[in-house]
């Protein structure tokens, strides 16, 4: 495995582990009723990045892993709808916690399909990090944890209004 792939995977694993701990404490402190039902990890599809300076997009493949052991695959698009993107990325991966109103999550119904919008910022010099604050979701009352972190390899920086569109993989 390439060193860059190992670094991105390591960063994402560490960030995802931290992101599993923080929302539980925040939710408990706020008296939140949402329950973590799994995690979603998305990776950029190689060769699909399109960067037009004030907007950018890339195709992604995502895997949902439920706390009950179920998995679902998604495809989609992510990027910056309006902002500035001066980055060139070789690899990118992002992880989110998946939150539902109850623990009663039905596997294999692709409930995460939907549109998520918010802020996105990243900086990369060889190996870098990114932060996403996305809201929205599918029609089935599932949502992604509002804050996620990811890792990538490449060079540059980007910030702006970010988005993530997900649909069931065919």
Secondary structure, DSSP 8 states (H G I E B T S, - for coil): --HHHHHHHHHHHHHHHHHHHHHHHHHHHHT---EEEEEEEEEE-TT--EE-SS-EEEEEEEEEEETTS-EEEEEEEEEEEEEEE--EEEEEEEEEEEEESSS---TTS-TT-EEEEEEEEEEEEEEEEEEEEEEEE-TTSEEE-SEEEEEEEEEEEEEEEEEEEEEE--
